[in-house]
């Protein structure tokens, strides 16, 4: 039988916010995503000049994978009316999955507790239980500097958004600043907290290009904002009755903190006034994730412009601020920042903290406590890693459950997204790392090699390397 | 014989020494006292060293081993061997029908303690009525039986609706309404009457806490075990069974 009489359908392209693109199109039912992409790009040519890879969702829900026909059949949509098809631009660059361990960096004499790449991906820093912070040279994959100064385990490290400073907090409640180029300590040790530091977060680049202020949260229930240039504490935010587990500095001048007293508090960064308390969790709130996390972390660096040899950011402070602000506005879009909190009560809450006290959605499904939540760099999805050996992927806008990634045989400790939001790497207590493909929801790569639990994982913003550290005192770098 | 004499001589030394110290005078005394002072210093030093060995000091210099990241700090990590043995133990308990409660053994309350005899009748001879002397819980829709026929009297003053329930992990206490008495360990009669004594398992309304099941349904009832003697304190303190 000839297939000339294929049914035709009217579709209307819409972008994620609902704005209509062009006029309704008459397309055959067996059209494939590639052809849809050509059509859509042709319509978008008025706006950009290079073809952008797109993903299409019928009614914004079901993705068009093989052809439009399968989606229409699955949804049972009427073919008489105009069908809205939402197009989502994917990242132009593709990050390749890491496949092999290129080096095992030994040097730490105790477990490696935290690992972080600088915003451009040029430097790698790791904090450990032997009280040192080590900097590693990525081109030769050898140790570069060993920074001594802490007197107890280095619990958290954070790079400033311009990549010029590294802040590290230890179990003796001290914070030190380090220069990655020389490995020397900058300024004096910041003391003030009475118990150990749980999280460090810098002020975003687009709010202050000289990267001056740093927020730290501690077990003593307070959050301190430090002026790193003068080396003193600017503000102390009290209000939590128990340990503060996470602090995030949002791009709109608000600070979000989560605590073991089951609440999440929203503060104004300018004067340290508490705006809102978000209640709802039934047990400790372990972790927070902001939709704009990744863009705040990378600042003025655009992962699409990454080169094989990572470079420092160039440009005057004004230029950097402008670039960071532009990137931030693009990722944020018109909606305010969204916040996800994961807790020991096995659930997650999606909040709109700038506006509402009530959560947008409550996500259940995990059977053990949620250890880490992370938004994807394009803010469309977020992933939650839990002690029940699974990672769940949820829709970033509505909180709808999408898929579960199973494969680990022990608690999943930390996760990291690749810069194009297509891959996710997870480190677990069973000493393996696994790279997952988000589109198919399947395991892409299994990376065994560590001898003991993997405590920290990070994917460099230029997408080339993954670094992981764990209880076996080694830092491993994985590449393609 | 020699050993006996040696032993006795040594034990006499202490007396002779003290006699010398008291009775010596002049230059000999000065020399003796100086020598004795030096000896005493050495003795005190050795005693102090022995004392130090016994007391445990906080080791300030070395950083402790077992470094863990911040998210694992407040949690007790279970060693792998323990996990396996715990699993086996739990399976055995489930088979035996024993459940873990904070107070496994409670003193059983006898009938004479819990129920007081009420005499009725024209000559106060009939003794078939009983009054409950412990705190009890009656449901919402409770109405007394006609007084002439009710055998067990539960006084209004001893009826409680709320309990102070502590969450064992959060270490926070909430005042939650009681839904019902699940089991009183002393007797099933008390369970049916709703008598609350120490060790009773009660069901409480936990919708205030905001717990949710995996499927997304809100948990609104949980068991808690009473930890005090409510008739003595005037309030019911319980610990939540998670």
Interface residues (C-beta under 8 A of the other chain):
Chain A: X110 X111 X113 X114 X128 X129 X130 X131 X151 X152 X153 X155 X156 X196 X197 X198 X199 X219 X243 X245 X260 X262 X280 X281 X282 X283 X284 X286 X287 X345 X346 X347 X362 X364 X365 X366 X367 X371 X372 X413 X455 X456
Chain B: X63 X65 X66 X67 X68 X69 X70 X71 X72 X73 X74 X169 X170 X209 X210 X211 X212 X213 X214 X215 X216
